[in-house]
Amino acid sequence: MKASAHKCDLCQGREAGPACVENCPAQALTLADDETLITLAKQRRLRSACQEVQPWQRATPLCSQPNAGAKVRQMAMTPPRGEPDKLAAEVRKSHFEEIYQPFTPQQQAARCLTCGEHSICEWTCPLHNHIPQWIELVKAGNIAAAVALSHQTNCLPEITGRVCPQDRLCEGACTLRDESGAVTIGNIERYISDQALASGWRPDLSQVKPSGKRVAIIGAGPAGLACADMLVRHGVQPVVFDRHPEIGGLLTFGIPAFKLDKSLLARRRAIFSEMGIRFELNCEVGKDISMATLLADYDAVFVGAGTYRSMKAGLPNEEAPGVYDALPFLIANTKQVMGLAASAQEPYVNTAGLNVVVLGGGDTAMDCVRTALRHGARQVTCAYRRDEANMPGSKKEVKNAREEGALFEFNVQPVTLELDENGRVNGVRFLRTELGAPDAGGRRRPTPIPGSEFVMPADAVIMAFGFHPHRMPWLEAAGVALDSQGRIKAGVESRYRYQTSQEKIFAGGDAVRGADLVVTAMAEGRHAAQGILDYLARKTTPLH
């Protein structure tokens, strides 16, 4: 829970008590006082350090050995956390190349306490990567074994190592986090794949026997690629359809190149093709091929189409010239960097010399901020309605943006977009806020402070409030049920994992759960693949 503690709004002051305690269906939560929390924290550190037997740890704990206190002493002697070197801020602002330099992981790998066979870092990873085990292999210098183990749960480790918010997941749960700093798990994961793939390592599918089954996958993003990877490893032929000219979905077109070099996706496409995954790119379902054709020609269909419709704030003048949605802004910029043509729906916007205001506090907002800085914007300000501690984005990205010259305005809520005499945006009117009572979800609501209005000048405003699922009429026509927010109804509670209301159609990722992390989309793609495998096995097993 340490990984998510910074999100807590400390709502114990509400009349009914903390929302989490009140709403727990199992009545399994209680409110602990400070003294109890300190005691529990000490017990947890000692238990983790000594590897006391737990359901998720190895059967023969190290604490049963004579040197049981060795782990505690190791914690005290562990060197501090080390990060890979970054290019100087002024240098990296001048281009769209990755900012981190090559990383030597041995010293950081040696910091790992190897807390157990299924350590807390592994448990908090949505993919349940075998983190301690591949770190041990890195310590031993066995990169080939480490990368093979990494690929058992993750088909894009060189990507998740770069874009995952590790501080909220695996690294946030590291036993060393409050001592000398968490092990740099993401950097080690990235190093393993970068080294192995550069030296020619490739997944070995020589023992896989073709089943003769074929599955159509709609969307070449994280969910679709993870589903395809798992299916091909079980002898099923995946054919991936995507409207874009390259694989990756928002990995390729939504995440800027300075965070994720696009050559990595090109290399991964070649690897997937060598594994037997077929790609039908520049092919949009519902336009270039029908869902009816896919249902007729394939044994099952997986939908991992992502979320592309921008959330609106309902502000006056949102549609004025100079106001841009975050995703089209980022997609067009990436296409420009890649030398691809922009589209009418996603026109390229150059913010050079402009005073830019970005509304929002997540990773997409940081991507927009840092992209505008690279254009040569005169000034870039990120405005967020809560305080910095409540920003949903990665702390690492906020730090990088600050280093590159971004300004931040916290506890401000946009009221309206101001226009000049030509009807073009020239400012944002804000109210200052303070965190008030919790809302229905238990999160403290920003409350406007009367009389605190002010106008921030802006030549361009980028709105980064998140995304909704986009309309897919062909999906509804096939009989697939959606919820009130337009998300596909599918999940682990389905008869087969992530099966929709149409028995041959499965779904996962953002199209099911709403906009979320790359790694959660991948996890759902893998779960759906298992559901498809179970479904295909049942269909081919004769009834007695």
N, C-alpha and C positions, 0 to 999 in steps of 0.2 A: 504493500500500500504506500510505501515511501515514495514510489515513483509518481503517484498521483496526489500526494499530500498538498503540493503547492496550489492545487485547484480548489481546495476546500475553502468555502466562504465563511467558516466559523459561525454557523447559524444557530448555535446552542442557545442564543438569547431569545429565539422565537417562543411564543407562548406554549406551543405544543411540544417544544423540545426540538432537537436537531431533526431535519427532514429525513435524513438517511435512517435514523433510528425509528422514527414514526412509520416510515413506509416499507421497512423490511418485512416481506411476507412471512419469513420464518421466525421473526422476532428474535433474531440472533445477534443484534447489535445493542450495545450499551454505551453510555457516555462515561469515559474514564477521566479521573482528575489528573492533574499534572504529575503528582507523585507516582501514581500507577503507571502512567505512560513512560516515565523515566525508568521505572523498574522493568517494564516489559521490553523497552529498548535495550537495556543492558542484557537481559536474558536472551533476546534475539541475537545480539552480537556474539555472545558467548556460545550459543547453540550453533550458529553458522560457522564460527571459527573452529569449534571442536567437531563439527559434523555429527552432531547428535542424531540418532535414528529418527527419521520422519518418513511419512508415506512416500514422499518424492525424493528420498535420498537412498544411498546404497545400503545394502543389508548389513555390511560389516563396517561400522563407523570407525573413523580413525581415533575417536576419543576413547575407544576401548583399549588402545595401545598404550604402552608405558609413557610415550612422549605426548600425552593428550594436550598438554599446554603449549605445544609447539606452534599451533595455529595462532594462538593469542599473542605469542611472542613475535610471530611472523607479521601480524598486523602492525605491531608497534614499530617494527624495523622496515616496513615497506617504504620504498622511495616514493616521492610524490608523483601524481599523475603527469604524464607528458603528452603534449599534442603535436601533431605534425606542423612543420613550419608553414607559414602562409606568405604569399607575395605581399609586398608593401601595399598599403591601401591605395596610394596614388598610382602605382603600377597596375594593379588589378582593375581599377576603375576605367582604364584605357582600352580594355578588351573584354571579350566574353569567354575567355578560357578559364579552366578550373583554377581555383586560387590556392589549393593545398599542394605542398611539395611531397615528393616520395618519402615514405615513412618506414623506419626500421622498427619492427614490432617486438624484438626479442626482450628488451628490458621491460616493456609494458606487459607482455605476456607473462613474464616471470612474476609480476605483481599479483596475478590471479591466485586466490587462496584455494581454488578447486573445492568449493563448498560442498559439493555432492554430485551424485550421478544425474540428478534432476534439480539443479540449483535454482534459486529464486530468479536469477537472470534469465534462465531458460524458460521458467514458468511465465514470466511477464512478457516474453516475446510471443506475439500472436502466431508465429510459425513454429514456436517451441524448438528453435535451433539448438543443436548440441554444443552450446557455447563452451562450457568448461573442457569438453573433450577435444574440440579443435584447437583451443588455446594450448592444451597440453601438447598436442602434436606440433604446434608452432614452436613451443619451448624446445622440443626435441629436434627441430629443424626438418620435420617431415611434412613439407608443404603439399606433396601429392596426396598423402593420406588425409590431410586437413581439408583440402578442397573437395575431395570425394565425399567426406563426411558432411561438409557444408551443403553440398548439392543434394543430399538425401532429403532435406527439408525445404530448400530454398533454391529456385532455379535462376535467381538474379542476385547473388550475394554481392557482386561488385557494385550493384546499384543500391541495394538497401544499406550497404555500408556507407554510402555517400548521402542518401536522402532521408534515412529514418531519423526520427527525433529520439535518439537513444537516451537522452536525459530523462524522457518520460517513460521509457520502457526498460530495456535490459540494464543500461548503466544507472538508471534511477533506482534499481533494486540491488545494485552491487553492495556487498557487505562493507567495502572500503570507502563507500561514498562519503561518509561523515568523518572518516579518519584522515586518509591521505588523498582522497579523490578516487572516483570509480575507475576501474580498468577501462581503457579506451577500446571497448569491444568493437564499435563500428569501424574504427581505423584498422584493427586487426583483421576483421572480416574483409574489408576492402583489400588489404595487402595480400591476403591468401589468394583471392581470385585474380587480382592483377598479376601477381607473380606466376601463378600456375597457368593461366590462359596465355600469357605472353610467351611462356616456354613451350606451348603446344599442347598442354593437357586438354582433353576433351572427355565428356561423359561417355562411358562404355556401355552400349546397349547391345553388345554382341550376343548376349544370352537371351534377349527378349524374343519371344515367339509371337508373330502376328496373329491376331484373333480373327481378322476378317471384318471387324466392326469399324464403322466410320462415324465420327462425331463432328458436327459443324459448330464452330465457335465464333460468336459474333462479338468482335472487339479484340484488338491486339494489345490491350493494355495489361496491367499487372494481373488482374483476375483471369483474363483469357489466356495469357501466357502460362500462368501457373497451372491452370486446368489442362492446357495442352501438354505441358511437360509431364504431368503425372499420368495422363492417359497414354502417351506414347511409350512411357516406361512400362506400361502394362499391356503393350501390344495392340492398342487401339490407334487407328489412323485419325489424327486431328487435322481438320482443315479450317484455317483461321481467316475470317472475312473482316476487312476493315476499310473504312472510307478514306483513310489517309494513305499517302504514298510510302510511308515507313511504319514499322511496328513500334509499339511502345505506348500508343495513346498519349495521355498527358505526361508520361515520362519523357517522351520525345518532344512534344509540342507545348506542354504546359510548364515544364520545369526549365528554367534558363540554363544555358550551356555552361555558365560559370559554376553551377552546382553539379551538373551532370553532363559530361562530354558526350556528344551525340555519336561519336565513333564507338562508344561502348555498346549502344543499341544495335549499330550496324554489325559489329562483331557477334553479338548475341543472336541476331537474326541468322547469320551464317551457321552458327552452332546449332540452333534449333532446326534449321533446314537439313543439316547433316544428320540429325537425330531422326528425321523422318516427318517432321511437322511441315505441312504445306501452308503457304500463305497466298491468299487472294486479296491483294491490296488494290486501292482505288476502286473498291467494290462496296457500294452502300446497299445494305439490306433494305428492301422496300422501294428501292429505286433501280439498282442494277441487277438485283436478284430478289425473288420473293421468298417470304417465309414459307409459303406453301411448297415451293420447290425444295427448300432445305428439309422440311418435314418429310417429304416424299423420298428424297435421295439419301438421307442419313438416318442412322439408328437412334440418334439423340441430338439435341441442340442445346448449347450452353450460351447464355446471354451475359456478357460482361461489358456492357456498353458504356459504363461510367456515367458521370453527371456533367452536363455542359451548359445548363441554363443558369444564368447568373441570378442571384437573389437581389431584389430591389429593396431600398429603404423607404420608398414612398415619399421622397423629398420633392418639394416643388422644383421644377426645372431640371429634373434628372435627364431628360432627353435633349438638353441644349447642346449646341456645338461646344467641344472642349471637354465634355464629360464622357468617360470611357469605362466600360466594364473590364475587369481585371483579366479574365480569361482570353477574350479576343485580342487584347493588348499584348499578352504574353505569347500567344500562339503566333500572331503576325510577326513579332520580333524574332522568335525562334526560326520561323521560316526564312526571314531575311538573313539571319546568320548562316543558315544552311544553304542559302542560295536558291530557295524555292519561291515560287510566285505567291503573293498574297491573294486573298479572295475578297469578294465584295462584303461577305459577312464578317471578315476579320481583316480589315484594312490596316496597313502598317502605319504606326504613329511614332514620329520622331519628336522627343521632348527636349531636344537640345536648346539651351538658352531659356527654357521656360521655368516658371515657378510652379512646381507640381505638389499637389496635396493628395495623399493616398488615404482613403478611409477604410479602416479595418485593422485587425491586430494579429492575424494568422500568418502562416508561412506564405500564402499567396500574396498577402499585402507586402511582406518583406521582399518577395521576388519582384514585385512591381517597383518598390522603392529602389532596389539595387539595379534594376534594369534602367530606370530613368536616370540614375546617377551615371551609368555607363554611356548613356546618350549624350551626356554633357549638360544636363539640366542645371539651371542657375541655382536652384534650391529645391530640395525634396523634403517634405514633412509628412510623417505618418501620424495620423490623428486617431485616437482610440478612446472609446467611451468609458472604459474602466481603467484601473491603475496598471502599472507595468507587471506587477505580480500576477495579475489575472489574464495577461495576454495568452491566448491559446497557441501562439507560434513558438518555434524552437528558440531557446535562449541563445544558442549559437548563432542563429541567423540575425537576431536582434543585435548581438555584439558585432557581427560582421558589418551590418548596415551602419551602425554608429561609427565604426572605424573608417568607413568609406565616405562619411560626411553627412549621413542622414540626420534630420532633426526629428524629435518625438514630442507630441503634445498629448498628454494623458488626461483622463477624466474630462473629456469634451465630447459633446453629442451634437452632430450636425442637425440644423433646423431647416435651413434652406440653402439653395445654391444661388448666389448673386450673379446677375447678368449685366453686361455693359449695354450701351445704347444700340449695339448691333445684334443683341440677343445672344452673345457668346458669354460663357462663364468667365467671371473675373474675381470670384471669391467664394468662400464658404462661411456662412453664418453659424456660429456654434453657441451652445450654452455649456457652461462648466457644470460638472456633475460631482456627486459624492455617492458612495456606495450605501444604499439604504437597506430596507427589509428584503429578505429572500423572496424570490418569485416561486411559482408552483413547483419548479424543479429544484428548489433549495439553494439556488445561486443568488447572491446579493444583487439586487437590481440597481443600475445607475439612476440616481434621482437628480433631475436638473436643479440647479441653484438659481432661485429667482434673481433677476437683475444682473446676471453674469454674462449676458450676451456680448459677443465680439465677432468681428469679421476677419478672417485670415485671407489675404490676397492669394489668388490662384489663377494661373493661365491654363492649367489642365488639372482635372480632378479624376482620379482613378478609384472606382468603387470596388472594394474587395470584401464583400460581405458573405461570401460562400456561394454554394451552388445547389440547384434543385435538379432532379432527373428531368431530362428533356422528353418531349412527347415522342412516342414510338407507336404510331397508329397500327402498324403491321403486327405489333406484339399483342395489342388489345384485340385485333381482329382474329388472332389465333386462339383467343380464349384465355389469355393469361390475366389473372386477377392482379389489380394494383391496390395499394392502400390510399388513404385520403391525400397523401402528399405526392402521389404518382410513383411511389417506389414499388418494385415488383415484390409480390408476396411469395417468399421462399425462405427456408431456414432449416435448422437442424431438426425441428420438430416435424418436418414433412416426412412422408412415408419413406422416401429416399432423400438423403441429405440434399437440401437446396433444390428440391423438385418443386415446380410451380403447379398451378391448377391445371395445366396441360401436361399430361404425364410424360411426354417426350421432351419437354422443355425444362431445363434447369437454369438457374441464375445465381450470380454472386457478385460481390464487390459493391461499388458505389451505387449501382442500379438497384440494389436491394437494401443497403443500410444507409444510403445517403453519402454525401461527400465525406471521406475519411482518409486514413493513411494508405500509402502504397502497400505496406506490409499486411494490413487487415484485408485489403482486397485480394492479395495473394493467398492469404490463409483461406478465405472463402472460396477462391478458385480451386484450391486443393480439396477442400471439403466437398465441393460440388462434384469434382472429378471422382471422388470415392463414391458419392451417391450415384453417379452415372455408371460406374463399374458395377455396383451392386444391382442397379436396375438392369443392365445388360446381361449380367449373370443370371438374374431371375428370369429374364425373357427367354434365355437359351436353355434353361434347366427344365426338362420335362416334368410335368406334374404326375404324381403317382396316386 
